[in-house]
Amino acid sequence: MNIDEQVTYLMQGADFGDKTIADNMAEELRERLIESEKTGKPLRVYCGYDPTSTDLHLGHTVTMRKLRQFQELGHEVLFVIGTYTSMIGDPSDKDKLRPHLSEEKVMENARTYAQQAFRILDPERTQVLYNDQWLRKLSMTDFIGLASNFTVQQFLTRDNFHKRWEKNEPIHLHEFFYAIMQGYDAYHLDIDVQVGGSDQLFNIITASRKIMTSLGKKPNIGIILGILPGTDGEVRMSKSLGNHIPLNTNAADMYGKVMSIPDKAMPIYAELATEWTPEQLSHFKAGLATNSLHPRDAKMQLAYGITSVFYGAEAAEDAQNQFIQTFQKGDIPENMPEYHAAEGETLLDIMVGQKMAGTRSEARRLIDQMGVKVNGITVSDPSYRPDPDSVLQVGRRKFLRIR
């Protein structure tokens, strides 16, 4: 790729929410790539991951795939596990205080992170680092110096803090520390490019750049990526919400879970979770927009594209064949009752309303016992909203087509 092609490739999926910032970051990236080409020195590219649970999911891989793209172009990737910052908890996407994690719990969660990440990243070209190794060494004098770069007003204008302020909900002082510590990560690692989700805009574009500049280094370039919604297509993917697609699974399960996402989520999944080129992505989106690509066929392409990233083409093919065999050609009756679901109706509402369960308690118990499927995929969230043209199965014999 020439420099312009590299910039387009590396900025694919970026979501700054502001065209001026996007243009500035793209131009700075172009300049840094030109400099790298002249000197032969690869860029240092970093993203941090807080081990708040033991499992990574598809949402985490959005930034990892961007790191992999830099690796493909010959640059140096730093995979930083937030063994210190996670004890504070990132408030960037939270409307309330995140609970504290003990050091023991953090280290327990961190043990499997790198191995899971190597499903995407090249282990030979990835530095795995733990930020407690340098953040512990900051003195009070050091921290006062870092904090002096910011005002309280800057933090209070952030959306999540502003909402809590308006609701008269507590905002704890230590929550401000997170962005400062993340900025120091960037300075300490002497990075060129910092990758993160759109909830990290302040931390990367404001905090990291300000700290690096104040300490005499060239500021980082931020690549801010969109947030992948969960299988409900509504809110960000999260293990705690039960709408996640785990990495520690198998090809058939991953394929099936992608097939369960609502149609409206397909474009963003295609953009953030596949390895498709800009041309392939454009063709897929155009097919959806013009209805020249049937939603079922589109979703199968998408499920295959995502599954093959993690398990390879052969396993993805097997998963697709298994899905067709068990769902499209399986024991699902051709004739079944149909129900036109009202907007916002949940799985629980439908099961009780259509007498597939006698009570809400019974419906919850069936869901908890893994006895409920939508389009052949087990659903564990009672608040899940089935997509139109889905098949709901309760137990072995109860079927309902959602219209």
Secondary structure, DSSP 8 states (H G I E B T S, - for coil): --HHHHHHHHHTTB--S-HHHHHHHHHHHHHHHHHHHHH----EEEEEE--SSS--BGGGHHHHHHHHHHHHTT-EEEEEE-TTGGGT---TT-SS------HHHHHHHHTTHHHHHTTTS-GGGEEEEETHHHHTT--HHHHHHHHTT--HHHHHTSHHHHHHHHTT----GGGGHHHHHHHHHHHHHT-SEEEEEGGGHIIIIIIIHHHHHHTTS---EEEEE---B-TTSSSB--TTTT---BSSS-HHHHHHHHHTS-GGGHHHHHHHHS---HHHHHHHHHHHHHT-S-HHHHHHHHHHHHHHHHHHHHHHHHHHHHHIIIIISSS--SS--EE---TT--HHHHHHHTTSSSSHHHHHHHHHTT-EEETTEE---TT----TTEEEEETTTEEEEE-
